[in-house]
Amino acid sequence: MTNESVPAQPSSVSGPDPEQGARVVADDRAHLFHSWAAQGSVNPIPVAGASGRHFWDYSGKRYLDFSSQFINLNIGHAHPKVVAAIKEQADQICMIASTFANDKRGEAARLIAELAPADLNRVFFTNGGAEANEHAVRMARIHTGRAKILAAYRSYHGGTSTAISLTGDPRRWANEQSGSASGNVSHFFGPYLYRSHFHATTEAEECERALAHLEQVVAFEGPSTIAAIMLETVVGTAGILVPPAGYLQGVRELCDRHGILLIADEVMSGFGRTGAWFAVDHWGVSPDLITFAKGVNSGYVPLGGVIISDQVHETFQNVAYPGGLTYSGHPLACAAAVATITAMKEEGIIENAARVGADIIGPGLRKIAEGHPSVGEVRGLGVFWAVELVRDRETREMLVPYAAGGELTRPVDDVVAACKERGLWPVYNFNRVHVVPPCTITDEEAREGLAILDEALNEADKYVV
Ligand code: PLP
């Protein structure tokens, strides 16, 4: 702790104040340890406030948030109904242990179960997505009496030890090297037509071959050793990969054939991101367990959880579940979830995400692609889109290679810098820029952001061969 800390102004009243901004950064650099970063290279922008689809720094510079922060602010910044619900809950009761019944905790669980498919009727609350996946896997292992989990190479499931071992992306590697990832996970390739691992040329072919591949992995890993197949319904960070028609049904069928549970990680894709409450709704597939976090209350207070089918729940009816959390079902977080879900229903926020994706973002990105030789593919749904950048449209060579660091990331760094300079805050991963604004985005804001992205992509075009 430092004596020199000066509390920041409340966001609603703060105006430009660069000196305060400098103090905020100084405290951060002196005392904060940042996620996924070499601490010496961290240089955060001090944020003074946020509202709707915008946030701003202490110099008064505003950014249109095309990132939803960590793709979690589905309802946007500072939604008045959610803020009011948190304040009201704080006045009533801030904390009561999960051994007690609490009104908002029960209501949040009921609302979530009502939205979930089929017989997913129970909710175990966690503080975030990684914990949700940890517990879903634990439930699946105990329910089936099997240890192994299959997960996709192109995936991110969280930063704790089981969740990072499920993760397919390179963030897993250093954790394996240091012994920080737990075992009993095997990986497979999911469908990704643009870079098909199966030499497919149509969605139908990709679907059929990806399912045949998964069936082979199951056969060679030993069906009776596999507790669950975990997948992101729509793969998020690792590419915004929308599964072809029939894929999820095929995985469900494969699971049923071998007594394997299907776990859908909807931490990123749930609660409106794809223009549906859950991404599985698009395909009518019912998993055994769904994990969620982020959009459930937009992270106003940390919350995640597992939605549990009656069948899995039955396993723990008379046998204790060996897991728990001090803050499971935190009243402030649950009150925020109730207010979020209610506001999403009242204000048609899910419908807005679906419509803006179909009418503005999708067509807008396809138009942008026509004008930029660096754009290999655009894909997505709802407010969940990727722009995949290439050096050469013919060979599809990635503009930034997989897992690249240092100078090799320059082409996409340049695009991102050009966006930020013009007041747009995007998300990027290797050779992709993701367009993932809040579900509340207006048509005008979506058009404004796309226009900036269009200009910024001129930077990428400079690297096309
Ligand atoms: N699963 C998915 C699909 C995610 O995108 C994330 C985070 O981005 C997680 C799990 C981990 O969630 P958390 O960071 O809340 O632990």
Residues whose N, C-alpha, C, O or C-beta is under 5 A from the ligand:
A	BS01	PLP	G128 G129 A130 E131 Y156 H157 G158 E232 G236 D265 V267 M268 A293
